[in-house]
Amino acid sequence: KGAVWSAKLNRSATLVATGAADYSAKLWDAITGEEKVHIDHEHIVKTVAFSHDETRLLTGGADKKLRLFDVESASTPLVELVHPKTVRHALFTDDGKKVITGADDNILRVWDLASSSCTKEIKLTGTINTLELSTKNNMLTTVADKSVTFFNAETYELRHSHTFDNPLQGASLHPDGSMFVAGGDDSWVRVLNLVTGEELACNKGHHGPVHCVAWHPNGKSYCSGSGDATIRIWPTALLKSSSSGAASAEEESKN
C-alpha cells in the first residue's frame, strides 16, 4: 500500500515499528509478524523510533510534525512538535528527556519533551540523511549532502567533519569510536579514520547508490544496503590498521 520509509526494532527485539507512504505508523510483533497497532497520520511517515526504555514511540514525516506516543496506548499523541518542513529523522536521547530531529530545512534540532520546546538548532550543509547516537562514545553522527559530521552528544559542539566528492546517504560510527563507515551515490562503501579521515577501506560491490550503513555491535563487521536491492556484509578484519587513529580518538575524547 506504500513504501516503508523507516523500520526500527525495540531493544528487547519484541516489537518492530514502521513508518510508510500509506500515511501510517504500525507496531508489529517481532516474533510472529502480527500487526498489533495501526496509527493513522495526515501524510507520509518518514521516521519512527523507540525510547531506550521501550515505553514510547516517535513518528515524524511529511505533515511536518513529530509525534510522541505511549506504546501501550498509541491512539492519541502525548506531544506534537511542529517543524517548518518534513521531518526525515528523529531519535531519543538515552535518558528519554530529549529528542533530536532532522528536517528538510537542513536544521538539526534538540527538543526538551517536558516543555515541548526546541533548545538547540544547528544548520547543516544540506538534506539530513542520517542521525545516529552513540552513547558509549558520546557522539552524534550526522550526514548532510557530501559531509559526515560528528557532534558531542551532550553539548552538541562540533567534534569532527569530513567532506566527500559525492553526495552521501548514510554513515555509522564504529563501536570503539575510532572509525566510521559511509556510503552514498557513488555506490562505494568506505571506512575512514574518525580523526584523520584516512581511508581504511573502499568496498566496490554495489550497483546502485548506498542508502544505509551500520556496524555490528561487536564491531567485527559492517553492512550496507543499496538501491541495487542487496544488503552486503563486510568483514572489519580486512581493514588497514587504525590503531593510531583509535589512540588519537581516545585521547581527544578525554580532553
Secondary structure, DSSP 4 states (H G I P E B T S, - for coil): ---EEEEEE-TTSSEEEEEETTTEEEEEETTT--EEEEEE-SS-EEEEEE-TTSSEEEEEETTSEEEEEETTBTTS-SEEEE-SS-EEEEEE-TTSSEEEEEETTSEEEEEETTTTEEEEEEE-SS-EEEEEEETTTTEEEEEETTEEEEEETTT--EEEEEE-SS-EEEEEE-TTSSEEEEEETT-EEEEEETTT--EEEEEE--SS-EEEEEE-TTSSEEEEEETTS-EEEEEGGGSPP-HHHHHHHHHHHH-
